Amino acid sequence: MASLLLRHAGRQCLRTQFRPVFCLKHAVPMGTSAQQEMDRYWAKNTRLSRPLSPHITIYGWSLPMMMSITHRGTGVGLSLGVSLFGLAALALPGDFASYLELIKSLSLGPALIYSAKFALAFPITYHTWNGIRHLVHVIMTIISVCFLADLGLGQMFEDPPGASVWNHCTGSNPPLLCQYCRHMIEHLR
């Protein structure tokens, strides 16, 4: 198929040697430019009195939202901290013990030392425990859905998104998982 397309394109290019036109024509005619599309979009939104965009301030802060943002922030902070620590260990002269002695010689107050220890320990602790909490939540959801389906109680609840019927998660060889459980397992990967 590709060779036929290239042969056709080559013939078109050979034919154009005798005529002053472009070698290959556009297969699809060019539409409007991006600027025209943006102008039309903003004109419609202005005409309909729509706001520019929803801002973060319109949302009410909830505990799951704050936990998710903190989890992501601690993850980014930890990865940056580990990366910078590794680069510093490679680039700076001396060993770790010499830098530890330098910090001890500064005679910093206990409040500053405990604050620094907390600033190092909190992201690690929070990110670890929140990750474990998330894994337990997902695993318990899978277990409860599979258990309810095994008992035949799945019909009492609303079908999960995309599932037409509740399938039993066990009872065949190899065990089949219902669509919701397969989705949750894929989410863990």
Secondary structure, 3 states (H helix, E strand, C coil): CHHHHHHHHHHHHHHCCCCCCCCCCCCCCCCCCHHHHHHHHHHHHHHCCCCCCCCHHHCCCCHHHHHHHHHHHHHHHHHHHHHHHHHHHHHCCCCHHHHHHHHHHCCCCHHHHHHHHHHHHHHHHHHHHHHHHHHHHHHHHHHHHHHHHHHCCHHHCCCCCCCCCCCCCCCCCCCCCCHHHHHHHHHHC
